[in-house]
Amino acid sequence: METKFIIEGNTTLEVVEVGDYLVPAANMMFKSKDYTLYNNKLDVMYAKLIRDLSNGKDMSSYKRSKYYQYYVDRLKEENPEYYI
């Protein structure tokens, strides 16, 4: 089974599709139609960043993230309106 990633609240989860359900490592089940699936962790982390920025969170709160430079580079290219 191929793993995918979803955003659940403020957490990113690695999941596998089992029929109509998404099954994360914690064995919780979610209806797959209720979530967007991402192919890798960087994509799901970036989607969460965009969601947070669009809800008013400041980019400076991500400076300590190990993904910070990735975020900056991708924002410049794909979403420059969020890059300041």
NORLINGI-V956758 format. One record per residue. N is the residue number from 1. RES is the residue in one letter. D_FIRST is the distance of its C-alpha to the first C-alpha in Angstrom with 1 decimal. Layout:
n/res/d_first
N/RES/D_FIRST
N/RES/D_FIRST
//
This chain:
n/res/d_first
1/M/0.0
2/E/3.8
3/T/6.4
4/K/9.6
5/F/13.1
6/I/15.8
7/I/19.5
8/E/20.8
9/G/24.5
10/N/25.1
11/T/21.9
12/T/18.7
13/L/15.5
14/E/12.0
15/V/9.8
16/V/6.6
17/E/7.8
18/V/8.9
19/G/11.7
20/D/14.3
21/Y/13.2
22/L/11.6
23/V/11.0
24/P/12.1
25/A/12.8
26/A/16.2
27/N/15.0
28/M/16.8
29/M/15.8
30/F/16.7
31/K/17.3
32/S/15.1
33/K/18.3
34/D/20.1
35/Y/18.2
36/T/17.7
37/L/14.2
38/Y/14.6
39/N/12.7
40/N/14.1
41/K/16.3
42/L/19.5
43/D/19.1
44/V/18.6
45/M/21.5
46/Y/23.6
47/A/23.1
48/K/24.1
49/L/27.1
50/I/28.2
51/R/28.0
52/D/30.1
53/L/32.6
54/S/33.1
55/N/33.9
56/G/36.5
57/K/35.1
58/D/36.8
59/M/35.1
60/S/37.2
61/S/35.2
62/Y/32.3
63/K/34.5
64/R/33.3
65/S/29.6
66/K/28.0
67/Y/26.7
68/Y/30.2
69/Q/31.0
70/Y/27.8
71/Y/28.6
72/V/32.2
73/D/31.3
74/R/28.8
75/L/31.3
76/K/34.1
77/E/32.2
78/E/30.4
79/N/32.2
80/P/35.6
81/E/37.1
82/Y/35.3
83/Y/36.4
84/I/39.8
//
